[in-house]
């Protein structure tokens, strides 16, 4: 259940955040639309997507942002606090189609990655600035971002 | 070509009516399931109740699903087009600041405001960059989060 807690002392500048892999599927996009309330047809209707010059329905930027949130909350553990999270929707991604009811076709896998830029203490908080991003199957960054977290200390 | 006209400049400072809604447990669970996040704090009501927040927590950036209903950032973004901004509207990204935990049962009030409109030249021509700030307050009147979204009109 609960993952191992990360402490401020465990973190060093330049350290990598464990990669979180995701597979965007047409099914996930439908589920995301319902859960987030974003019903833009750009994300589920072929003809509408073509008319809007994106070729086929694209992955919601906000879904990739939510993946980056998942990356960070997994890393910082239950005692860590996410203070800031930002990202830019720079490149488009296209979901895999479904092969069976619950199994996607072969294709692209996305990787949410990050690294520590700086750790510091400010106003009694142990803060860590991170660079984070989503990479597509070709290794291109489509969604660069940043995060700041507060971590517990082993000393307290 | 100058895209930034007087009608658009007047929109800076424009805000929506506050939007009030309650965060439901099921909305949090559906959201966590949609992104494939099995974290028990977002999924398991019994587990989350024993944790210090005492309730199912919202994953970062989720403030209950009505965020895309009611008046929101998009309501203001549509005003840009009415004021003469180019029709093609893209979501450029978002910056969140989190101040307090947000979870099931919280009643949030969301305010949205246009805080900045600038014009920028890019390889593909001029575009307008609009920053819309959403502020979320909880039932105690505490600001729990701010979200600054950038919309691109080109």
Contacts between the chains, C-beta under 8 A, distances in Angstrom:
chain1	res1	chain2	res2	distance
A	1	B	40	5.4
A	1	B	44	8.0
A	1	B	47	6.9
A	2	B	40	6.9
A	22	B	36	6.5
A	28	B	34	6.9
A	28	B	36	7.4
A	31	B	30	8.0
A	31	B	33	7.1
A	31	B	34	4.3
A	32	B	34	4.7
A	32	B	35	7.1
A	34	B	30	6.9
A	34	B	34	7.2
A	35	B	27	7.6
A	35	B	30	4.5
A	35	B	31	4.4
A	35	B	33	7.3
A	35	B	34	3.8
A	35	B	35	7.9
A	35	B	65	6.5
A	36	B	31	6.9
A	36	B	34	7.2
A	36	B	62	7.9
A	36	B	65	6.4
A	36	B	67	7.5
A	36	B	68	6.3
A	37	B	65	4.7
A	37	B	66	6.8
A	37	B	67	6.5
A	37	B	68	3.5
A	37	B	69	5.7
A	38	B	68	5.2
A	39	B	68	7.8
A	61	B	91	5.3
A	61	B	93	7.3
A	62	B	61	7.8
A	62	B	91	7.4
A	62	B	94	7.7
A	63	B	34	7.9
A	63	B	35	6.7
A	65	B	61	6.2
A	65	B	94	6.5
A	66	B	31	7.8
A	66	B	35	4.5
A	66	B	37	7.9
A	66	B	59	6.7
A	66	B	61	6.3
A	66	B	62	7.3
A	67	B	35	6.3
A	69	B	35	7.9
A	69	B	59	5.6
A	69	B	60	3.7
A	69	B	61	5.3
A	70	B	35	5.9
A	70	B	36	7.5
A	70	B	37	4.5
A	70	B	39	7.7
A	70	B	59	7.0
A	72	B	60	6.9
A	73	B	37	7.6
A	73	B	39	6.1
A	73	B	59	6.8
A	73	B	60	6.4
A	74	B	39	7.2
A	78	B	41	6.5
A	78	B	51	6.7
A	81	B	98	7.6
A	82	B	60	5.1
A	82	B	98	5.9
A	83	B	97	7.0
A	83	B	98	6.0
A	84	B	95	7.2
A	84	B	96	6.5
A	84	B	97	5.4
A	84	B	98	7.2
A	85	B	60	5.5
A	85	B	61	6.5
A	85	B	95	7.8
A	85	B	96	4.7
A	85	B	98	7.5
A	86	B	93	6.9
A	86	B	94	6.5
A	86	B	95	3.8
A	86	B	96	6.6
A	87	B	93	5.6
A	87	B	94	6.9
A	88	B	92	6.3
A	88	B	93	3.6
A	88	B	150	7.8
A	89	B	90	7.5
A	89	B	91	5.8
A	89	B	92	6.3
A	89	B	93	5.4
A	145	B	93	7.8
